[in-house]
């Protein structure tokens, strides 16, 4: 389960990063188009001809295709920067989550516990960050094996994904 959850989470983070990269390209394109639309609108207000508008770097097809009434109902792309739709922010979040995943990686540690009055121990898979070396617990059932709560919480946002397993829920 440990490796499966970590692989699942890394794949989701890779997908988020790829989607953010694609969104960044689209947002840059939207900003260019919005800028071109303003250039066309200002030129038309000055009474420029189609030939003059084309000389601004827009093709004749582009000039004729602009519908100012449609542009009035769109959000300027710059207003998306700094929001949840901002691809740079998404990429920073993905990197932070990757670092948390690395920090909370599962390691095999010698863990001790009490069993029927005597001390038992075994090498168990535990979070290397949350479970210190040579940790002792009052019983075997208290040992937090596998991915810690932090990793499970990171994965929980993907619970609607087909590959998410119910046993991973925090």
C-alpha positions in Angstrom: 0.0 0.0 0.0 2.8 2.4 0.8 4.4 2.3 -2.6 1.1 2.4 -4.3 -0.1 5.5 -2.5 3.2 7.4 -3.1 3.2 6.4 -6.8 -0.4 7.5 -7.1 0.3 10.8 -5.5 3.4 11.5 -7.6 1.5 10.7 -10.8 -1.3 13.1 -9.8 1.3 15.9 -9.0 3.0 15.3 -12.3 -0.5 15.6 -14.0 -1.2 18.8 -12.1 2.2 20.3 -13.2 1.6 19.3 -16.8 -1.9 20.9 -16.7 -0.5 24.1 -15.2 2.1 24.3 -17.9 -0.6 23.9 -20.6 -2.7 26.5 -18.8 0.2 28.9 -18.7 0.7 28.7 -22.4 -3.1 29.3 -22.9 -3.1 32.3 -20.5 -0.1 33.9 -22.4 -2.0 33.4 -25.6 -5.1 35.0 -24.1 -3.1 38.0 -22.9 -1.7 38.5 -26.4 -5.2 38.2 -28.0 -6.7 40.6 -25.4 -3.9 43.0 -26.2 -4.5 42.7 -29.9 -8.2 43.3 -29.4 -7.5 46.5 -27.6 -5.2 47.6 -30.4 -7.9 46.9 -33.0 -10.6 48.7 -30.9 -8.5 51.8 -30.5 -7.6 51.8 -34.2 -11.2 51.5 -35.2 -12.1 54.3 -32.9 -9.6 56.5 -34.7 -11.2 55.5 -38.0 -8.3 53.4 -39.3 -8.9 51.3 -42.4 -8.7 47.5 -42.5 -5.3 47.9 -44.3 -4.0 50.0 -41.4 -5.3 47.5 -38.9 -3.6 44.7 -40.8 -0.3 46.7 -40.6 -0.5 46.5 -36.8 0.5 42.9 -37.2 -3.0 41.3 -37.4 -4.2 39.4 -40.4 -7.2 40.6 -42.3 -9.2 37.6 -41.0 -8.3 38.5 -37.4 -9.4 42.1 -37.9 -12.8 41.0 -39.1 -13.3 38.3 -36.5 -13.2 40.5 -33.4 -16.5 41.0 -31.7 -16.2 43.7 -29.1 -19.5 42.8 -27.4 -18.1 39.3 -26.6 -14.8 40.7 -25.2 -16.8 42.8 -22.8 -17.9 39.7 -21.0 -14.5 38.1 -20.6 -12.2 38.4 -17.7 -8.8 40.0 -18.5 -6.2 37.2 -18.3 -4.0 39.3 -16.0 -6.7 39.2 -13.4 -6.2 35.4 -13.2 -2.6 35.8 -12.1 -2.2 35.2 -8.3 -5.5 33.2 -8.1 -6.1 29.5 -8.0 -6.1 29.6 -11.8 -2.6 31.0 -11.9 -0.3 28.3 -13.4 2.8 29.7 -11.6 1.0 29.3 -8.3 -0.1 25.8 -9.1 3.5 24.9 -10.0 4.7 26.3 -6.7 2.0 24.2 -4.9 3.0 21.1 -6.7 6.7 21.6 -5.8 5.8 22.2 -2.1 3.7 19.0 -2.1 6.6 17.1 -3.7 8.9 18.3 -1.0 6.4 17.3 1.7 6.1 13.9 0.1 9.9 13.6 0.1 10.1 14.8 3.7 7.5 12.3 4.9 8.8 9.3 3.0 8.4 5.8 4.4 11.5 4.2 5.9 12.0 0.9 7.7 12.9 1.5 11.3 13.4 -0.6 14.4 10.3 0.1 16.5 9.6 -1.3 19.9 6.4 -1.9 21.8 5.1 -3.7 24.8 3.3 -7.1 24.3 1.9 -8.9 27.3 4.3 -7.2 29.6 7.4 -7.9 27.6 9.1 -5.7 25.1 8.9 -6.6 21.4 10.4 -4.9 18.4 10.6 -5.2 14.7 11.7 -3.3 11.7 8.6 -1.7 10.3 7.7 0.8 7.5 7.0 4.1 9.1 7.2 7.8 8.2 10.8 8.9 8.5 9.8 12.4 9.6 7.0 11.6 12.1 8.4 8.5 13.8 11.9 9.1 15.4 14.5 6.4 15.5 14.3 3.9 18.4 10.7 4.9 19.1 8.7 2.8 21.6 5.0 2.4 21.8 2.7 1.0 24.5 1.3 -1.6 22.1 1.8 -3.0 18.5 -1.5 -1.5 17.4 -0.3 2.0 18.3 2.6 1.9 15.8 1.7 4.2 12.9 2.8 2.0 10.0 3.0 3.1 6.4 2.3 6.6 5.1 1.6 9.2 7.7 -1.4 11.5 8.0 0.4 14.2 6.1 0.8 12.0 3.0 -2.8 10.7 3.3 -4.1 14.3 3.5 -2.0 15.2 0.4 -3.6 12.3 -1.5 -7.1 12.9 -0.2 -7.8 15.8 -2.6 -7.7 13.1 -5.4 -10.3 10.8 -3.8 -12.6 11.2 -6.8 -9.9 9.7 -9.1 -10.6 6.1 -10.2 -7.3 4.8 -8.9 -7.7 6.3 -5.4 -8.2 3.5 -2.8 -10.6 3.9 0.2 -7.9 2.5 2.5 -5.8 5.7 1.9 -8.4 8.0 3.5 -7.0 9.9 6.5 
